[in-house]
Amino acid sequence: MKVVAERLLIAVAALVMLGFGYVNSGLNTYLPYVDVVDQDVRWGQPKDATWFVLLAAWSVVMIVCAGLPRRDGRASFWSAKGKEGPAVVQGLSGLIAAGGVGLASAWFNIMPLDTEDFPCRYAGSCWPHQPELYAWAAPGLIGALAMFVMACLVLWVPWWIRALTPVVLWVAAVLTLHAIWVPTLLPIFTGPPS
């Protein structure tokens, strides 16, 4: 029964990772962005409890995707390795999450830009539409790829490192992006393309 419950929990976590791109985009709705038509800054919503809940909930989902440690004999929790099955789930979840981040970015690129009704400010360029999207996608891709890499190291890295590394990298990337967005990146995006 314990094995079935663990596999069910991991399967649900892996399916939930499909929404990772959406959550990564949801965290970015709190950031200001530059309107490509008039270059005005549209301020994002102020950070509230939802932002922190999204960050915490998806951190837990990323840890769950790593499964539980395998404790052989006298192995302590800190030295226990992971299991191969959950490592496959973690690796596939990382790939699915990377795809979700890519799909979320592609979704915002589907709409036609530089039309007669909504002309872009700079001829031949809807600056900074795509660079902003790439910057928004960076934390999600970092976390997703870290999940994949850690899954590949299941036989060599202790479980707690394999489970926590993607979370720490993703949270650090999200916090870094939110910290440098207004003072560093927004002035670049509000200027003309170079």
C-alpha positions as CSV (number, residue, x, y, z in Angstrom):
1,M,0.0,0.0,0.0
2,K,2.9,2.4,0.8
3,V,4.5,1.9,-2.6
4,V,1.1,2.5,-4.4
5,A,0.5,5.7,-2.4
6,E,4.0,6.9,-3.2
7,R,3.6,6.2,-6.9
8,L,0.2,7.8,-7.0
9,L,1.6,10.9,-5.2
10,I,4.5,11.1,-7.7
11,A,2.3,10.6,-10.7
12,V,0.0,13.4,-9.5
13,A,3.0,15.7,-8.9
14,A,4.3,14.9,-12.4
15,L,0.9,15.8,-14.0
16,V,0.7,19.0,-12.0
17,M,4.1,20.0,-13.3
18,L,2.4,20.7,-16.6
19,G,1.0,23.8,-14.9
20,F,4.5,24.9,-13.9
21,G,4.8,27.3,-16.9
22,Y,1.5,28.8,-16.0
23,V,2.6,29.3,-12.4
24,N,5.9,30.7,-13.5
25,S,4.0,33.2,-15.7
26,G,1.6,33.9,-12.8
27,L,4.5,34.9,-10.6
28,N,5.5,37.3,-13.4
29,T,2.2,39.1,-13.3
30,Y,3.6,40.9,-10.3
31,L,6.3,42.5,-12.4
32,P,5.9,45.7,-14.4
33,Y,6.1,45.4,-18.2
34,V,6.6,47.7,-21.1
35,D,3.7,48.2,-23.5
36,V,5.1,47.7,-27.0
37,V,2.6,50.2,-28.6
38,D,3.4,53.4,-26.5
39,Q,6.4,52.2,-24.4
40,D,4.5,53.1,-21.2
41,V,5.3,51.0,-18.2
42,R,2.3,49.0,-17.0
43,W,2.8,48.2,-13.3
44,G,2.1,44.7,-12.2
45,Q,0.0,43.9,-9.2
46,P,1.5,44.3,-5.8
47,K,2.8,41.2,-4.1
48,D,0.3,39.6,-1.9
49,A,-0.2,36.3,0.0
50,T,-1.0,34.5,-3.3
51,W,2.5,35.2,-4.7
52,F,4.1,33.5,-1.6
53,V,1.6,30.7,-1.6
54,L,2.4,29.9,-5.3
55,L,6.1,30.0,-4.6
56,A,5.7,27.7,-1.6
57,A,3.2,25.3,-3.2
58,W,5.3,24.7,-6.3
59,S,8.4,24.3,-4.2
60,V,6.7,21.4,-2.4
61,V,5.5,19.9,-5.7
62,M,9.1,20.0,-7.0
63,I,10.3,18.1,-3.9
64,V,7.5,15.6,-4.2
65,C,8.6,14.8,-7.7
66,A,11.9,13.5,-6.3
67,G,10.1,10.7,-4.4
68,L,11.2,9.4,-1.1
69,P,14.7,8.4,-0.2
70,R,15.8,4.7,-0.3
71,R,17.2,3.8,3.1
72,D,19.3,0.7,2.8
73,G,20.2,-0.9,6.1
74,R,22.0,1.7,8.3
75,A,22.0,4.5,5.8
76,S,21.0,7.8,7.5
77,F,18.5,10.1,6.0
78,W,21.3,12.5,4.9
79,S,23.2,9.8,3.0
80,A,20.2,7.9,1.6
81,K,20.1,7.8,-2.2
82,G,16.9,8.1,-4.2
83,K,15.1,5.4,-6.1
84,E,15.3,4.9,-9.8
85,G,11.5,5.1,-10.4
86,P,11.0,8.5,-8.7
87,A,14.2,9.8,-10.5
88,V,12.5,8.9,-13.8
89,V,9.4,10.8,-12.7
90,Q,11.6,13.8,-11.6
91,G,13.4,13.9,-14.9
92,L,10.2,13.7,-16.9
93,S,8.6,16.3,-14.7
94,G,11.6,18.6,-15.4
95,L,11.2,18.1,-19.1
96,I,7.4,18.6,-18.8
97,A,8.0,21.7,-16.7
98,A,10.5,23.1,-19.3
99,G,7.9,22.4,-22.0
100,G,5.2,24.2,-19.9
101,V,7.4,27.2,-19.5
102,G,8.1,27.2,-23.3
103,L,4.4,26.8,-24.0
104,A,3.5,29.7,-21.7
105,S,6.0,31.9,-23.4
106,A,4.8,30.8,-26.9
107,W,1.2,31.5,-25.8
108,F,2.1,35.2,-25.4
109,N,4.0,35.2,-28.7
110,I,0.9,33.8,-30.7
111,M,-0.9,37.1,-30.8
112,P,0.1,39.2,-33.9
113,L,2.1,42.3,-33.2
114,D,2.7,45.4,-35.2
115,T,-0.8,45.5,-36.8
116,E,-2.6,48.5,-38.2
117,D,-4.8,48.7,-35.1
118,F,-1.9,48.2,-32.7
119,P,1.4,49.4,-34.3
120,C,4.6,48.8,-32.5
121,R,6.5,52.0,-31.4
122,Y,9.7,51.0,-33.2
123,A,9.5,50.1,-36.9
124,G,10.4,46.6,-37.6
125,S,10.7,45.7,-33.9
126,C,8.2,45.3,-31.1
127,W,10.9,45.9,-28.6
128,P,11.0,44.7,-25.8
129,H,8.2,42.1,-26.2
130,Q,10.4,39.0,-26.8
131,P,13.3,40.0,-24.5
132,E,10.8,40.5,-21.6
133,L,9.3,37.0,-22.3
134,Y,12.7,35.4,-22.3
135,A,13.6,37.1,-19.0
136,W,10.3,36.0,-17.5
137,A,10.9,32.4,-18.6
138,A,14.4,32.1,-17.2
139,P,13.6,31.1,-13.6
140,G,11.2,28.4,-14.8
141,L,13.7,27.0,-17.2
142,I,16.4,27.0,-14.6
143,G,14.2,25.1,-12.1
144,A,13.0,22.6,-14.7
145,L,16.4,21.8,-16.1
146,A,17.8,21.4,-12.6
147,M,15.1,18.8,-12.0
148,F,16.2,16.9,-15.0
149,V,19.9,17.1,-14.2
150,M,19.3,16.0,-10.6
151,A,17.2,13.1,-11.8
152,C,20.2,11.9,-13.9
153,L,22.4,11.9,-10.8
154,V,20.1,9.6,-8.7
155,L,22.8,7.0,-8.1
156,W,25.5,9.5,-7.1
157,V,23.9,12.3,-5.2
158,P,22.1,12.0,-1.8
159,W,18.3,12.3,-2.0
160,W,18.0,15.5,-0.1
161,I,20.4,17.3,-2.4
162,R,18.6,15.9,-5.5
163,A,15.2,17.0,-4.0
164,L,16.2,20.5,-2.8
165,T,18.6,21.7,-5.5
166,P,16.0,22.4,-8.1
167,V,13.8,24.2,-5.6
168,V,16.6,26.3,-4.2
169,L,17.7,27.3,-7.8
170,W,14.2,28.1,-8.9
171,V,13.3,30.1,-5.8
172,A,16.7,32.0,-6.0
173,A,16.1,32.7,-9.7
174,V,12.6,34.0,-9.1
175,L,13.7,36.2,-6.2
176,T,16.7,37.4,-8.2
177,L,14.5,38.3,-11.2
178,H,12.0,40.2,-9.0
179,A,14.9,42.0,-7.2
180,I,16.7,43.2,-10.4
181,W,13.6,43.7,-12.6
182,V,12.8,47.4,-11.7
183,P,16.3,48.8,-11.0
184,T,18.2,47.0,-13.8
185,L,16.1,45.4,-16.5
186,L,13.1,47.8,-16.7
187,P,15.4,50.8,-17.7
188,I,16.8,48.6,-20.5
189,F,13.4,47.6,-21.7
190,T,12.0,51.2,-21.6
191,G,14.8,52.5,-23.8
192,P,15.0,52.0,-27.6
193,P,16.2,48.7,-29.0
194,S,20.0,48.5,-29.5
